[in-house]
Every structure is written in C-alpha cells, then in structure tokens.
Amino acid sequence: MTETQTHYRENYQKPRELVSSAGFSVEYDPVVTNQELRDDIISYLGEYRFELQKYDYQLMFSHTDDEGWKLRDPHRLESMGTKAKRSFNERKLRGESTHREEAEAAGISFLEKQLEYATEGNTIVWASPPGSKSEGYGDYGFFFIGRLKRSVGVKKEISMTAIRVEYPKIPQYNDAFQALTGTALTLTSADDFIKTPLVIDKTLSEDFVDGVLSDFLTSKDPLQKEKFTAAVERLGPRIEQFISHIRWGTREEKKKAFHALENYALQIKKELDLGTETIFESKSTFENFVGRWGYEPPQVKGSCPIKSGNIMAGSYDTLNKTLNQEWFTCPKCQYHADGPIGNTCPGCGLTKEKYSAESGVVCN
C-alpha cells in the first residue's frame, strides 16, 4: 500500500448521515480539524473582509483503491466531488436552488478526467462567474489558475490561485478564457463556465495571466498581500481562541464570536491602511474580546455565499458546518452532544480546564 493510500485509510472517517423526515439524506464530513477550520477562517476573511485580489491554496490529485483518481483537499484527502455532493444535498434539503452545485460536480468530474493524463508544468484554467443577485451573489467572480507541480507515484500536487475579477460580463469571460487556453468557446451562463475547466499543455506566467485579465482587475493596493499577511499574524491568537471556544458554544455564541473576528479584522485592516497599526494590545480574555467586538458586522455579498460556496474557491464547508452545528463536539474524543453539556464532556470527562492545560489554548 502506498504512503498516500495508507494516509487516506487511516485518516478518512466514513461520513455520518442526517436523514430528514422525507427520507432525504445529507452526508456530513468527518469531524472538523483545527487546521481545516483555521484555513477556512483565513480564506473567508481574505475574500470577504480584505477583498484580496489573489489567494493561493493547494489541492491534490491522488489515487486510492476505493475511489480511483480524485481531486482532493490537502488535509484529509476527501474528494472535491464528495464536497460538491454534500453541498448539493444540503441546499436541496433547505429547499434552495442547486443548479450551481450540479455544475460544480460536473466540472470536477470533467477536470478529473483531464488530470489523469496531465503532467508537471500543465495548467488548469477554470472560470467561475458570479451567480444571480437574487441568490445572494455579488459583483465579482473568479478565475482559478492551477499549476501541476510534483507528480510522485499516485499523487500529483496542484498549486492553485483564485483571482478575483470585478463586475465581469459573460462575453469578457469567453474572451479571457480563449486567450488563456487557446480554445474558443461561446458559453452563455455562469453554470456553463463552471462545468468547463480545461487543462492545457503549457505553463502560464503570472504576468501573462494578469495581462489577459487586466480589464477585470480593479486598481488594488500593491501592498495588499503584505498587509493581509501582517493582519493574519496579528489575528492569530484570537483565531486560536475562537477555534477552542466554539467547541463548547451554542450556535448564537459561535455566531457572536465569529462576528468579533470579522470586526476585529476590519479594524486591523483600517489601521494598516492608515498606517496607525497598534503594536501593543491588551491581554483581554476571549470573553471580553467577544463582548467588545461581537456586534453585527457590515453585510457582504460575494461570489460564494457563506451557506453555499464555490468548491474551488474553498467553499467554507468546514466553517459553515462549525458555525451551524448546534452543540458540542469534543476536541479529544469527538463525542457529539445534541444538547447542552455544561463544563464536562460526557464521552471522556474532558473539561475546559483540562483541554486548556493539554492544548495550551484557553477556553472562556
């Protein structure tokens, strides 16, 4: 058995199922890991609160005996197709439209067929126009540019860049897609583009991609990426406290705590833009932090509504699950409570104090 296959078997847990009264099942992913949640939080703040023009992340294309070749997230190696299916089922259960999720599933399947024959240096080009305003989408979409890096045995590493494009029109997408891929398409809807990622047999330089997309790209702060990196470093301790805190919180408590992160991120962004960054910060408890910053933040709309998400943009699947999970999942034994538990996990006896001592993270 290969290293990748062993890792997959040891770390992938069979999803639980939640069955509605109508008998329609929704697959839920395995227990959320801290790293997945951390990545989702940073990605969300980058897109929605800092409006990053570019965001880099990693994917993997690997083979297992159970599933064959699949495009996967780099953490638990869950297939992106499974994520798309879960997103489809959840929206269907809520009575929401699912056409975009169907398009994502088709696009992932089409991309996987191409990646089987792709080699190092090949490039993925995938376009994702925003959906309709009535479905909560904003005025921007994405181009995803992927570069196949190392290919070792049954594993191919993929470096992805999500590029935000402002006020895009479908004809512009067609022109840009042809310029990037050399393939002329006349697509007419956002779903058509999401269904049609292409792998091309050449490497596209960043300057070339930026030139092709120049009509889309608004004037952005040239120090935007550096400022975001500085902001994430400053936000780091509060993100860690949030990750610990929400293990014990109700839905409303988690929502307020996340609002505190959003508002604090906006304050840090304002200070960085004005050059008035706070160097020394008070050592207030997380409870006091949430009390100060946990008010309703400014509303945002984007290409990826928080309850849906574009699978290739990160989808915020883990963040959604965590914020909308009502009660408690033990970070030690994974016991899942369906109601309030007080200060002690019924599964293993873990308390907030014990968890803080073991993890070094204080729960307030």
Summary of the structure (lengths in Angstrom):
residues: 364
radius of gyration: 21.1
end to end distance: 44.1
largest distance: 61.5
contacts: 1087
relative contact order: 0.14
helix: 43%
strand: 17%
